[in-house]
Amino acid sequence: MSTNKIVVPEAKAALEQFKMEAASEVGVNLKQGYNGELTAKQAGSIGGQMVKKMIEKYENDIKASK
């Protein structure tokens, strides 16, 4: 049983879009819904790209606030 709870339901669509964009950037074709056929390498590259983009945004926000 999943214990993940959506804290901000409105954010779900934005996160899905973010995931789709990250997948596209690393050359992985995702479909809406379940993507159980992905390899661990593909899933990891999507997650890694998402983290990379979040860090870049954070760093840019810090620079802009100085």
CHARMM internal coordinates of N, CA and C (Angstrom, degrees):
IC EDIT
DIST 1 N 1 CA 1.4509
DIST 1 CA 1 C 1.5278
ANGL 1 N 1 CA 1 C 109.07
DIST 1 C 2 N 1.3070
ANGL 1 CA 1 C 2 N 116.73
DIHE 1 N 1 CA 1 C 2 N 133.19
DIST 2 N 2 CA 1.4532
ANGL 1 C 2 N 2 CA 122.10
DIHE 1 CA 1 C 2 N 2 CA -179.42
DIST 2 CA 2 C 1.5177
ANGL 2 N 2 CA 2 C 110.88
DIHE 1 C 2 N 2 CA 2 C -76.19
DIST 2 C 3 N 1.3173
ANGL 2 CA 2 C 3 N 115.47
DIHE 2 N 2 CA 2 C 3 N 137.31
DIST 3 N 3 CA 1.4618
ANGL 2 C 3 N 3 CA 119.91
DIHE 2 CA 2 C 3 N 3 CA 176.90
DIST 3 CA 3 C 1.5218
ANGL 3 N 3 CA 3 C 111.51
DIHE 2 C 3 N 3 CA 3 C -105.88
DIST 3 C 4 N 1.3350
ANGL 3 CA 3 C 4 N 116.77
DIHE 3 N 3 CA 3 C 4 N 4.90
DIST 4 N 4 CA 1.4563
ANGL 3 C 4 N 4 CA 120.04
DIHE 3 CA 3 C 4 N 4 CA 177.88
DIST 4 CA 4 C 1.5160
ANGL 4 N 4 CA 4 C 109.54
DIHE 3 C 4 N 4 CA 4 C -70.23
DIST 4 C 5 N 1.3242
ANGL 4 CA 4 C 5 N 115.36
DIHE 4 N 4 CA 4 C 5 N 131.08
DIST 5 N 5 CA 1.4571
ANGL 4 C 5 N 5 CA 120.21
DIHE 4 CA 4 C 5 N 5 CA 177.81
DIST 5 CA 5 C 1.5161
ANGL 5 N 5 CA 5 C 108.68
DIHE 4 C 5 N 5 CA 5 C -123.04
DIST 5 C 6 N 1.2976
ANGL 5 CA 5 C 6 N 115.86
DIHE 5 N 5 CA 5 C 6 N 136.60
DIST 6 N 6 CA 1.4558
ANGL 5 C 6 N 6 CA 120.67
DIHE 5 CA 5 C 6 N 6 CA 177.99
DIST 6 CA 6 C 1.5176
ANGL 6 N 6 CA 6 C 107.81
DIHE 5 C 6 N 6 CA 6 C -80.14
DIST 6 C 7 N 1.3208
ANGL 6 CA 6 C 7 N 116.03
DIHE 6 N 6 CA 6 C 7 N 115.29
DIST 7 N 7 CA 1.4607
ANGL 6 C 7 N 7 CA 121.20
DIHE 6 CA 6 C 7 N 7 CA -178.51
DIST 7 CA 7 C 1.5214
ANGL 7 N 7 CA 7 C 110.33
DIHE 6 C 7 N 7 CA 7 C -80.10
DIST 7 C 8 N 1.3376
ANGL 7 CA 7 C 8 N 116.23
DIHE 7 N 7 CA 7 C 8 N -41.56
DIST 8 N 8 CA 1.4618
ANGL 7 C 8 N 8 CA 121.51
DIHE 7 CA 7 C 8 N 8 CA 179.41
DIST 8 CA 8 C 1.5231
ANGL 8 N 8 CA 8 C 107.30
DIHE 7 C 8 N 8 CA 8 C -122.20
DIST 8 C 9 N 1.3332
ANGL 8 CA 8 C 9 N 117.70
DIHE 8 N 8 CA 8 C 9 N 93.32
DIST 9 N 9 CA 1.4679
ANGL 8 C 9 N 9 CA 119.95
DIHE 8 CA 8 C 9 N 9 CA -176.07
DIST 9 CA 9 C 1.5240
ANGL 9 N 9 CA 9 C 114.16
DIHE 8 C 9 N 9 CA 9 C -56.06
DIST 9 C 10 N 1.3145
ANGL 9 CA 9 C 10 N 116.91
DIHE 9 N 9 CA 9 C 10 N -30.83
DIST 10 N 10 CA 1.4583
ANGL 9 C 10 N 10 CA 120.89
DIHE 9 CA 9 C 10 N 10 CA -179.09
DIST 10 CA 10 C 1.5321
ANGL 10 N 10 CA 10 C 111.74
DIHE 9 C 10 N 10 CA 10 C -65.62
DIST 10 C 11 N 1.3127
ANGL 10 CA 10 C 11 N 117.44
DIHE 10 N 10 CA 10 C 11 N -21.13
DIST 11 N 11 CA 1.4588
ANGL 10 C 11 N 11 CA 121.51
DIHE 10 CA 10 C 11 N 11 CA -177.35
DIST 11 CA 11 C 1.5272
ANGL 11 N 11 CA 11 C 112.41
DIHE 10 C 11 N 11 CA 11 C -81.00
DIST 11 C 12 N 1.3198
ANGL 11 CA 11 C 12 N 118.25
DIHE 11 N 11 CA 11 C 12 N -14.71
DIST 12 N 12 CA 1.4644
ANGL 11 C 12 N 12 CA 121.24
DIHE 11 CA 11 C 12 N 12 CA -175.22
DIST 12 CA 12 C 1.5234
ANGL 12 N 12 CA 12 C 111.75
DIHE 11 C 12 N 12 CA 12 C -58.59
DIST 12 C 13 N 1.3092
ANGL 12 CA 12 C 13 N 118.12
DIHE 12 N 12 CA 12 C 13 N -46.60
DIST 13 N 13 CA 1.4683
ANGL 12 C 13 N 13 CA 121.45
DIHE 12 CA 12 C 13 N 13 CA -179.50
DIST 13 CA 13 C 1.5210
ANGL 13 N 13 CA 13 C 110.94
DIHE 12 C 13 N 13 CA 13 C -64.24
DIST 13 C 14 N 1.3161
ANGL 13 CA 13 C 14 N 117.08
DIHE 13 N 13 CA 13 C 14 N -40.30
DIST 14 N 14 CA 1.4629
ANGL 13 C 14 N 14 CA 120.43
DIHE 13 CA 13 C 14 N 14 CA 179.72
DIST 14 CA 14 C 1.5268
ANGL 14 N 14 CA 14 C 110.73
DIHE 13 C 14 N 14 CA 14 C -65.38
DIST 14 C 15 N 1.3187
ANGL 14 CA 14 C 15 N 117.61
DIHE 14 N 14 CA 14 C 15 N -39.62
DIST 15 N 15 CA 1.4628
ANGL 14 C 15 N 15 CA 120.72
DIHE 14 CA 14 C 15 N 15 CA 178.16
DIST 15 CA 15 C 1.5261
ANGL 15 N 15 CA 15 C 111.35
DIHE 14 C 15 N 15 CA 15 C -67.09
DIST 15 C 16 N 1.3207
ANGL 15 CA 15 C 16 N 116.97
DIHE 15 N 15 CA 15 C 16 N -38.34
DIST 16 N 16 CA 1.4638
ANGL 15 C 16 N 16 CA 120.45
DIHE 15 CA 15 C 16 N 16 CA 176.81
DIST 16 CA 16 C 1.5274
ANGL 16 N 16 CA 16 C 110.38
DIHE 15 C 16 N 16 CA 16 C -62.37
DIST 16 C 17 N 1.3252
ANGL 16 CA 16 C 17 N 116.91
DIHE 16 N 16 CA 16 C 17 N -43.02
DIST 17 N 17 CA 1.4659
ANGL 16 C 17 N 17 CA 121.31
DIHE 16 CA 16 C 17 N 17 CA 178.80
DIST 17 CA 17 C 1.5257
ANGL 17 N 17 CA 17 C 110.55
DIHE 16 C 17 N 17 CA 17 C -64.39
DIST 17 C 18 N 1.3292
ANGL 17 CA 17 C 18 N 115.91
DIHE 17 N 17 CA 17 C 18 N -41.91
DIST 18 N 18 CA 1.4607
ANGL 17 C 18 N 18 CA 121.20
DIHE 17 CA 17 C 18 N 18 CA 178.17
DIST 18 CA 18 C 1.5295
ANGL 18 N 18 CA 18 C 110.43
DIHE 17 C 18 N 18 CA 18 C -60.33
DIST 18 C 19 N 1.3289
ANGL 18 CA 18 C 19 N 116.92
DIHE 18 N 18 CA 18 C 19 N -43.22
DIST 19 N 19 CA 1.4598
ANGL 18 C 19 N 19 CA 122.05
DIHE 18 CA 18 C 19 N 19 CA 178.92
DIST 19 CA 19 C 1.5276
ANGL 19 N 19 CA 19 C 110.70
DIHE 18 C 19 N 19 CA 19 C -63.51
DIST 19 C 20 N 1.3344
ANGL 19 CA 19 C 20 N 116.87
DIHE 19 N 19 CA 19 C 20 N -42.70
DIST 20 N 20 CA 1.4611
ANGL 19 C 20 N 20 CA 120.60
DIHE 19 CA 19 C 20 N 20 CA 179.90
DIST 20 CA 20 C 1.5351
ANGL 20 N 20 CA 20 C 110.81
DIHE 19 C 20 N 20 CA 20 C -63.78
DIST 20 C 21 N 1.3320
ANGL 20 CA 20 C 21 N 116.99
DIHE 20 N 20 CA 20 C 21 N -40.99
DIST 21 N 21 CA 1.4625
ANGL 20 C 21 N 21 CA 120.82
DIHE 20 CA 20 C 21 N 21 CA 178.64
DIST 21 CA 21 C 1.5278
ANGL 21 N 21 CA 21 C 110.73
DIHE 20 C 21 N 21 CA 21 C -64.61
DIST 21 C 22 N 1.3273
ANGL 21 CA 21 C 22 N 116.90
DIHE 21 N 21 CA 21 C 22 N -44.06
DIST 22 N 22 CA 1.4637
ANGL 21 C 22 N 22 CA 120.94
DIHE 21 CA 21 C 22 N 22 CA 179.73
DIST 22 CA 22 C 1.5261
ANGL 22 N 22 CA 22 C 109.97
DIHE 21 C 22 N 22 CA 22 C -62.79
DIST 22 C 23 N 1.3165
ANGL 22 CA 22 C 23 N 117.41
DIHE 22 N 22 CA 22 C 23 N -41.85
DIST 23 N 23 CA 1.4615
ANGL 22 C 23 N 23 CA 121.26
DIHE 22 CA 22 C 23 N 23 CA 179.20
DIST 23 CA 23 C 1.5274
ANGL 23 N 23 CA 23 C 110.51
DIHE 22 C 23 N 23 CA 23 C -62.21
DIST 23 C 24 N 1.3120
ANGL 23 CA 23 C 24 N 116.12
DIHE 23 N 23 CA 23 C 24 N -42.76
DIST 24 N 24 CA 1.4590
ANGL 23 C 24 N 24 CA 120.49
DIHE 23 CA 23 C 24 N 24 CA 179.48
DIST 24 CA 24 C 1.5255
ANGL 24 N 24 CA 24 C 110.91
DIHE 23 C 24 N 24 CA 24 C -62.59
DIST 24 C 25 N 1.3276
ANGL 24 CA 24 C 25 N 116.50
DIHE 24 N 24 CA 24 C 25 N -39.75
DIST 25 N 25 CA 1.4633
ANGL 24 C 25 N 25 CA 121.00
DIHE 24 CA 24 C 25 N 25 CA -178.79
DIST 25 CA 25 C 1.5252
ANGL 25 N 25 CA 25 C 112.79
DIHE 24 C 25 N 25 CA 25 C -65.28
DIST 25 C 26 N 1.3274
ANGL 25 CA 25 C 26 N 117.12
DIHE 25 N 25 CA 25 C 26 N -29.66
DIST 26 N 26 CA 1.4618
ANGL 25 C 26 N 26 CA 119.83
DIHE 25 CA 25 C 26 N 26 CA 179.67
DIST 26 CA 26 C 1.5282
ANGL 26 N 26 CA 26 C 112.02
DIHE 25 C 26 N 26 CA 26 C -99.81
DIST 26 C 27 N 1.3293
ANGL 26 CA 26 C 27 N 117.11
DIHE 26 N 26 CA 26 C 27 N 5.73
DIST 27 N 27 CA 1.4555
ANGL 26 C 27 N 27 CA 121.65
DIHE 26 CA 26 C 27 N 27 CA 174.31
DIST 27 CA 27 C 1.5204
ANGL 27 N 27 CA 27 C 115.85
DIHE 26 C 27 N 27 CA 27 C 80.72
DIST 27 C 28 N 1.3334
ANGL 27 CA 27 C 28 N 117.00
DIHE 27 N 27 CA 27 C 28 N 26.13
DIST 28 N 28 CA 1.4624
ANGL 27 C 28 N 28 CA 120.96
DIHE 27 CA 27 C 28 N 28 CA 177.82
DIST 28 CA 28 C 1.5209
ANGL 28 N 28 CA 28 C 108.21
DIHE 27 C 28 N 28 CA 28 C -107.27
DIST 28 C 29 N 1.3130
ANGL 28 CA 28 C 29 N 116.40
DIHE 28 N 28 CA 28 C 29 N 127.28
DIST 29 N 29 CA 1.4567
ANGL 28 C 29 N 29 CA 120.63
DIHE 28 CA 28 C 29 N 29 CA 179.29
DIST 29 CA 29 C 1.5236
ANGL 29 N 29 CA 29 C 109.73
DIHE 28 C 29 N 29 CA 29 C -87.50
DIST 29 C 30 N 1.3178
ANGL 29 CA 29 C 30 N 115.85
DIHE 29 N 29 CA 29 C 30 N 114.56
DIST 30 N 30 CA 1.4566
ANGL 29 C 30 N 30 CA 121.40
DIHE 29 CA 29 C 30 N 30 CA 176.39
DIST 30 CA 30 C 1.5113
ANGL 30 N 30 CA 30 C 109.14
DIHE 29 C 30 N 30 CA 30 C -104.68
DIST 30 C 31 N 1.3166
ANGL 30 CA 30 C 31 N 115.48
DIHE 30 N 30 CA 30 C 31 N 150.78
DIST 31 N 31 CA 1.4551
ANGL 30 C 31 N 31 CA 119.91
DIHE 30 CA 30 C 31 N 31 CA 172.24
DIST 31 CA 31 C 1.5200
ANGL 31 N 31 CA 31 C 107.46
DIHE 30 C 31 N 31 CA 31 C -114.19
DIST 31 C 32 N 1.3024
ANGL 31 CA 31 C 32 N 116.89
DIHE 31 N 31 CA 31 C 32 N 162.27
DIST 32 N 32 CA 1.4633
ANGL 31 C 32 N 32 CA 120.52
DIHE 31 CA 31 C 32 N 32 CA 177.40
DIST 32 CA 32 C 1.5180
ANGL 32 N 32 CA 32 C 108.67
DIHE 31 C 32 N 32 CA 32 C -63.92
DIST 32 C 33 N 1.3038
ANGL 32 CA 32 C 33 N 116.92
DIHE 32 N 32 CA 32 C 33 N 140.83
DIST 33 N 33 CA 1.4601
ANGL 32 C 33 N 33 CA 120.68
DIHE 32 CA 32 C 33 N 33 CA 178.51
DIST 33 CA 33 C 1.5075
ANGL 33 N 33 CA 33 C 112.53
DIHE 32 C 33 N 33 CA 33 C 90.87
DIST 33 C 34 N 1.3237
ANGL 33 CA 33 C 34 N 114.73
DIHE 33 N 33 CA 33 C 34 N -146.37
DIST 34 N 34 CA 1.4615
ANGL 33 C 34 N 34 CA 122.21
DIHE 33 CA 33 C 34 N 34 CA -173.97
DIST 34 CA 34 C 1.5175
ANGL 34 N 34 CA 34 C 111.75
DIHE 33 C 34 N 34 CA 34 C -74.17
DIST 34 C 35 N 1.3279
ANGL 34 CA 34 C 35 N 116.32
DIHE 34 N 34 CA 34 C 35 N 133.48
DIST 35 N 35 CA 1.4617
ANGL 34 C 35 N 35 CA 122.42
DIHE 34 CA 34 C 35 N 35 CA 179.38
DIST 35 CA 35 C 1.5312
ANGL 35 N 35 CA 35 C 109.96
DIHE 34 C 35 N 35 CA 35 C -125.56
DIST 35 C 36 N 1.3169
ANGL 35 CA 35 C 36 N 116.53
DIHE 35 N 35 CA 35 C 36 N 51.48
DIST 36 N 36 CA 1.4557
ANGL 35 C 36 N 36 CA 121.98
DIHE 35 CA 35 C 36 N 36 CA -175.13
DIST 36 CA 36 C 1.5069
ANGL 36 N 36 CA 36 C 115.34
DIHE 35 C 36 N 36 CA 36 C -66.28
DIST 36 C 37 N 1.3201
ANGL 36 CA 36 C 37 N 117.83
DIHE 36 N 36 CA 36 C 37 N -12.43
DIST 37 N 37 CA 1.4586
ANGL 36 C 37 N 37 CA 120.33
DIHE 36 CA 36 C 37 N 37 CA -178.86
DIST 37 CA 37 C 1.5238
ANGL 37 N 37 CA 37 C 112.52
DIHE 36 C 37 N 37 CA 37 C -84.59
DIST 37 C 38 N 1.3194
ANGL 37 CA 37 C 38 N 118.11
DIHE 37 N 37 CA 37 C 38 N -2.49
DIST 38 N 38 CA 1.4656
ANGL 37 C 38 N 38 CA 120.65
DIHE 37 CA 37 C 38 N 38 CA 179.12
DIST 38 CA 38 C 1.5178
ANGL 38 N 38 CA 38 C 110.61
DIHE 37 C 38 N 38 CA 38 C -66.90
DIST 38 C 39 N 1.3144
ANGL 38 CA 38 C 39 N 115.40
DIHE 38 N 38 CA 38 C 39 N 144.76
DIST 39 N 39 CA 1.4585
ANGL 38 C 39 N 39 CA 119.38
DIHE 38 CA 38 C 39 N 39 CA 173.72
DIST 39 CA 39 C 1.5291
ANGL 39 N 39 CA 39 C 108.31
DIHE 38 C 39 N 39 CA 39 C -79.63
DIST 39 C 40 N 1.3111
ANGL 39 CA 39 C 40 N 116.45
DIHE 39 N 39 CA 39 C 40 N 163.69
DIST 40 N 40 CA 1.4653
ANGL 39 C 40 N 40 CA 120.80
DIHE 39 CA 39 C 40 N 40 CA 177.01
DIST 40 CA 40 C 1.5302
ANGL 40 N 40 CA 40 C 110.28
DIHE 39 C 40 N 40 CA 40 C -61.16
DIST 40 C 41 N 1.3221
ANGL 40 CA 40 C 41 N 116.63
DIHE 40 N 40 CA 40 C 41 N -36.25
DIST 41 N 41 CA 1.4671
ANGL 40 C 41 N 41 CA 120.79
DIHE 40 CA 40 C 41 N 41 CA 179.18
DIST 41 CA 41 C 1.5240
ANGL 41 N 41 CA 41 C 110.64
DIHE 40 C 41 N 41 CA 41 C -63.55
DIST 41 C 42 N 1.3355
ANGL 41 CA 41 C 42 N 116.73
DIHE 41 N 41 CA 41 C 42 N -43.98
DIST 42 N 42 CA 1.4648
ANGL 41 C 42 N 42 CA 120.20
DIHE 41 CA 41 C 42 N 42 CA 179.69
DIST 42 CA 42 C 1.5289
ANGL 42 N 42 CA 42 C 110.83
DIHE 41 C 42 N 42 CA 42 C -64.91
DIST 42 C 43 N 1.3244
ANGL 42 CA 42 C 43 N 116.16
DIHE 42 N 42 CA 42 C 43 N -47.15
DIST 43 N 43 CA 1.4663
ANGL 42 C 43 N 43 CA 119.63
DIHE 42 CA 42 C 43 N 43 CA -179.76
DIST 43 CA 43 C 1.5224
ANGL 43 N 43 CA 43 C 110.66
DIHE 42 C 43 N 43 CA 43 C -61.74
DIST 43 C 44 N 1.3260
ANGL 43 CA 43 C 44 N 116.71
DIHE 43 N 43 CA 43 C 44 N -40.62
DIST 44 N 44 CA 1.4576
ANGL 43 C 44 N 44 CA 120.74
DIHE 43 CA 43 C 44 N 44 CA 178.89
DIST 44 CA 44 C 1.5178
ANGL 44 N 44 CA 44 C 112.55
DIHE 43 C 44 N 44 CA 44 C -65.37
DIST 44 C 45 N 1.3229
ANGL 44 CA 44 C 45 N 116.28
DIHE 44 N 44 CA 44 C 45 N -37.38
DIST 45 N 45 CA 1.4623
ANGL 44 C 45 N 45 CA 118.78
DIHE 44 CA 44 C 45 N 45 CA 179.60
DIST 45 CA 45 C 1.5289
ANGL 45 N 45 CA 45 C 111.08
DIHE 44 C 45 N 45 CA 45 C -68.15
DIST 45 C 46 N 1.3199
ANGL 45 CA 45 C 46 N 116.58
DIHE 45 N 45 CA 45 C 46 N -34.28
DIST 46 N 46 CA 1.4762
ANGL 45 C 46 N 46 CA 120.05
DIHE 45 CA 45 C 46 N 46 CA 176.89
DIST 46 CA 46 C 1.5248
ANGL 46 N 46 CA 46 C 109.45
DIHE 45 C 46 N 46 CA 46 C -66.97
DIST 46 C 47 N 1.3248
ANGL 46 CA 46 C 47 N 116.68
DIHE 46 N 46 CA 46 C 47 N -49.17
DIST 47 N 47 CA 1.4666
ANGL 46 C 47 N 47 CA 120.60
DIHE 46 CA 46 C 47 N 47 CA 179.09
DIST 47 CA 47 C 1.5138
ANGL 47 N 47 CA 47 C 112.13
DIHE 46 C 47 N 47 CA 47 C -60.87
DIST 47 C 48 N 1.3200
ANGL 47 CA 47 C 48 N 116.15
DIHE 47 N 47 CA 47 C 48 N -41.77
DIST 48 N 48 CA 1.4622
ANGL 47 C 48 N 48 CA 120.37
DIHE 47 CA 47 C 48 N 48 CA 178.58
DIST 48 CA 48 C 1.5185
ANGL 48 N 48 CA 48 C 112.21
DIHE 47 C 48 N 48 CA 48 C -62.78
DIST 48 C 49 N 1.3278
ANGL 48 CA 48 C 49 N 116.51
DIHE 48 N 48 CA 48 C 49 N -40.29
DIST 49 N 49 CA 1.4645
ANGL 48 C 49 N 49 CA 120.66
DIHE 48 CA 48 C 49 N 49 CA 178.18
DIST 49 CA 49 C 1.5273
ANGL 49 N 49 CA 49 C 110.63
DIHE 48 C 49 N 49 CA 49 C -65.54
DIST 49 C 50 N 1.3348
ANGL 49 CA 49 C 50 N 116.41
DIHE 49 N 49 CA 49 C 50 N -38.89
DIST 50 N 50 CA 1.4634
ANGL 49 C 50 N 50 CA 119.80
DIHE 49 CA 49 C 50 N 50 CA 178.82
DIST 50 CA 50 C 1.5296
ANGL 50 N 50 CA 50 C 110.24
DIHE 49 C 50 N 50 CA 50 C -63.33
DIST 50 C 51 N 1.3322
ANGL 50 CA 50 C 51 N 116.71
DIHE 50 N 50 CA 50 C 51 N -44.26
DIST 51 N 51 CA 1.4645
ANGL 50 C 51 N 51 CA 120.59
DIHE 50 CA 50 C 51 N 51 CA 178.98
DIST 51 CA 51 C 1.5240
ANGL 51 N 51 CA 51 C 110.34
DIHE 50 C 51 N 51 CA 51 C -63.57
DIST 51 C 52 N 1.3300
ANGL 51 CA 51 C 52 N 117.12
DIHE 51 N 51 CA 51 C 52 N -43.51
DIST 52 N 52 CA 1.4585
ANGL 51 C 52 N 52 CA 121.48
DIHE 51 CA 51 C 52 N 52 CA 179.15
DIST 52 CA 52 C 1.5303
ANGL 52 N 52 CA 52 C 110.88
DIHE 51 C 52 N 52 CA 52 C -57.30
DIST 52 C 53 N 1.3368
ANGL 52 CA 52 C 53 N 116.32
DIHE 52 N 52 CA 52 C 53 N -45.86
DIST 53 N 53 CA 1.4591
ANGL 52 C 53 N 53 CA 120.37
DIHE 52 CA 52 C 53 N 53 CA -179.60
DIST 53 CA 53 C 1.5308
ANGL 53 N 53 CA 53 C 111.82
DIHE 52 C 53 N 53 CA 53 C -66.54
DIST 53 C 54 N 1.3318
ANGL 53 CA 53 C 54 N 117.52
DIHE 53 N 53 CA 53 C 54 N -36.97
DIST 54 N 54 CA 1.4729
ANGL 53 C 54 N 54 CA 120.51
DIHE 53 CA 53 C 54 N 54 CA 178.37
DIST 54 CA 54 C 1.5241
ANGL 54 N 54 CA 54 C 110.74
DIHE 53 C 54 N 54 CA 54 C -66.04
DIST 54 C 55 N 1.3395
ANGL 54 CA 54 C 55 N 117.05
DIHE 54 N 54 CA 54 C 55 N -41.03
DIST 55 N 55 CA 1.4663
ANGL 54 C 55 N 55 CA 120.66
DIHE 54 CA 54 C 55 N 55 CA 178.55
DIST 55 CA 55 C 1.5218
ANGL 55 N 55 CA 55 C 110.27
DIHE 54 C 55 N 55 CA 55 C -65.28
DIST 55 C 56 N 1.3278
ANGL 55 CA 55 C 56 N 117.08
DIHE 55 N 55 CA 55 C 56 N -43.33
DIST 56 N 56 CA 1.4741
ANGL 55 C 56 N 56 CA 120.27
DIHE 55 CA 55 C 56 N 56 CA 178.33
DIST 56 CA 56 C 1.5252
ANGL 56 N 56 CA 56 C 110.94
DIHE 55 C 56 N 56 CA 56 C -59.62
DIST 56 C 57 N 1.3328
ANGL 56 CA 56 C 57 N 116.86
DIHE 56 N 56 CA 56 C 57 N -43.01
DIST 57 N 57 CA 1.4670
ANGL 56 C 57 N 57 CA 120.07
DIHE 56 CA 56 C 57 N 57 CA 179.27
DIST 57 CA 57 C 1.5172
ANGL 57 N 57 CA 57 C 110.62
DIHE 56 C 57 N 57 CA 57 C -63.51
DIST 57 C 58 N 1.3120
ANGL 57 CA 57 C 58 N 116.89
DIHE 57 N 57 CA 57 C 58 N -44.29
DIST 58 N 58 CA 1.4661
ANGL 57 C 58 N 58 CA 120.80
DIHE 57 CA 57 C 58 N 58 CA 179.43
DIST 58 CA 58 C 1.5296
ANGL 58 N 58 CA 58 C 110.75
DIHE 57 C 58 N 58 CA 58 C -60.50
DIST 58 C 59 N 1.3441
ANGL 58 CA 58 C 59 N 116.07
DIHE 58 N 58 CA 58 C 59 N -45.89
DIST 59 N 59 CA 1.4602
ANGL 58 C 59 N 59 CA 119.50
DIHE 58 CA 58 C 59 N 59 CA 179.45
DIST 59 CA 59 C 1.5211
ANGL 59 N 59 CA 59 C 111.23
DIHE 58 C 59 N 59 CA 59 C -62.87
DIST 59 C 60 N 1.3210
ANGL 59 CA 59 C 60 N 117.95
DIHE 59 N 59 CA 59 C 60 N -40.69
DIST 60 N 60 CA 1.4646
ANGL 59 C 60 N 60 CA 120.99
DIHE 59 CA 59 C 60 N 60 CA 178.12
DIST 60 CA 60 C 1.5228
ANGL 60 N 60 CA 60 C 111.38
DIHE 59 C 60 N 60 CA 60 C -65.62
DIST 60 C 61 N 1.3346
ANGL 60 CA 60 C 61 N 117.38
DIHE 60 N 60 CA 60 C 61 N -38.02
DIST 61 N 61 CA 1.4605
ANGL 60 C 61 N 61 CA 120.56
DIHE 60 CA 60 C 61 N 61 CA 177.75
DIST 61 CA 61 C 1.5095
ANGL 61 N 61 CA 61 C 111.61
DIHE 60 C 61 N 61 CA 61 C -65.29
DIST 61 C 62 N 1.3197
ANGL 61 CA 61 C 62 N 116.97
DIHE 61 N 61 CA 61 C 62 N -38.37
DIST 62 N 62 CA 1.4722
ANGL 61 C 62 N 62 CA 121.21
DIHE 61 CA 61 C 62 N 62 CA 178.00
DIST 62 CA 62 C 1.5402
ANGL 62 N 62 CA 62 C 109.86
DIHE 61 C 62 N 62 CA 62 C -64.30
DIST 62 C 63 N 1.3284
ANGL 62 CA 62 C 63 N 115.86
DIHE 62 N 62 CA 62 C 63 N -45.69
DIST 63 N 63 CA 1.4669
ANGL 62 C 63 N 63 CA 120.19
DIHE 62 CA 62 C 63 N 63 CA 179.97
DIST 63 CA 63 C 1.5239
ANGL 63 N 63 CA 63 C 110.94
DIHE 62 C 63 N 63 CA 63 C -62.21
DIST 63 C 64 N 1.3260
ANGL 63 CA 63 C 64 N 116.30
DIHE 63 N 63 CA 63 C 64 N -38.96
DIST 64 N 64 CA 1.4594
ANGL 63 C 64 N 64 CA 120.44
DIHE 63 CA 63 C 64 N 64 CA -177.95
DIST 64 CA 64 C 1.5347
ANGL 64 N 64 CA 64 C 111.65
DIHE 63 C 64 N 64 CA 64 C -70.74
DIST 64 C 65 N 1.3264
ANGL 64 CA 64 C 65 N 116.71
DIHE 64 N 64 CA 64 C 65 N -26.57
DIST 65 N 65 CA 1.4597
ANGL 64 C 65 N 65 CA 118.99
DIHE 64 CA 64 C 65 N 65 CA -177.16
DIST 65 CA 65 C 1.5198
ANGL 65 N 65 CA 65 C 112.79
DIHE 64 C 65 N 65 CA 65 C -84.62
DIST 65 C 66 N 1.3373
ANGL 65 CA 65 C 66 N 117.56
DIHE 65 N 65 CA 65 C 66 N -7.38
DIST 66 N 66 CA 1.4842
ANGL 65 C 66 N 66 CA 120.41
DIHE 65 CA 65 C 66 N 66 CA -179.59
DIST 66 CA 66 C 1.5014
ANGL 66 N 66 CA 66 C 111.30
DIHE 65 C 66 N 66 CA 66 C -84.89
END
COOR INIT
IC SEED 1 N 1 CA 1 C
IC BUILD
